[in-house]
Amino acid sequence: MSPPGLRLRACAKVNLGLEVLGKRADGYHELRTLFQTIDLHDDVGLRLRGRDVVVRSDHLGAPGDASNLAARAAEALRRFAGIEQGVEITLRKRIPVGAGLGGGSSDAAVVLLGLDRMWRLRLGRGGLLPLARRLGADVPYFLYGGTALGLGRGDEVYPLERQLRAWLVVVDPERPVATAAVFARLAAGLTPRENGRNIFRFVTSDLAGVGAVRGLVNELEQAALEEAPDLRERVGRIREVLVTGGAHLAALTGSGSVCFGVFADVAAARAAARRLRQQGLRASVARTVTGAEYRRYWAGPARRTR
Ligand code: C5P
């Protein structure tokens, strides 16, 4: 018997670094990015019932209808596998929406992995990958998690041997930014970049510990701040608190607008988060989730999932 219902964790990601290599013929941009999952997560409930895909969301920014990426993921898998049974998806959103944390993509990947299990399809990550790629550029990464390199549109995912173990301060300026609009601003001027080899350095060097993230750059930041100029001052202030508080890296994730700092020390991370909250900012502490930890979550029998 398949389990009638599952409650699953869908982790957020940050882009530790993001380099834009050029514009592609399909309108997307060729990227080189370093993904990292963190323990900030949405709860995704799956219940097999009826003949339709129904999604309920507790967040206004994540639509409770068929346009929701999680619903599209279920529909795509159902069609692919020739399943007639419906599913009710319940989303409890904790990951800020439109923030660069990949919440919608993560929910969608978890729906694919969860339904693969509930419908006993045994497609696994490899079998789900083509469906994930069609849903969105960030969805494939969430089949793997951990510290991983993303190439192509970000949808060619290479889990890395080097897994970052660190504490993050995640700061939400509560100002959603549209990803497509940020990328559209880039098209005008892709300039040669001095930082082009920093991700290469992260992947290949023997630099020990959290310090390896130093020098990573998000090349979408400038375009994001042009798209949302009201954020510029706030982002500057956030970065200042993170860096003076001991962050090895302080950056924007994806196309923004969430900023994060990477810390070796949890006490320093907590102190920086406290200072940011004193300034009226929404700041929380998270920990990195390694690829092994992420994949272990999916490896056991269904009762181990919660
Ligand atoms: O794939 P996804 O729907 O998440 O991407 C959102 C938008 O971001 C795309 O429509 C595209 O405009 C832009 N994008 C891009 N290059 C990428 C990823 C996304 O131009 N590698």
Boltz pocket constraint, residues with backbone or C-beta under 6 A from the ligand:
constraints:
  - pocket:
      binder: B
      contacts: [[A, 27], [A, 28], [A, 29], [A, 30], [A, 31], [A, 135], [A, 136], [A, 137], [A, 138], [A, 152], [A, 153], [A, 154], [A, 179], [A, 180], [A, 181], [A, 183], [A, 184]]
      max_distance: 6.0
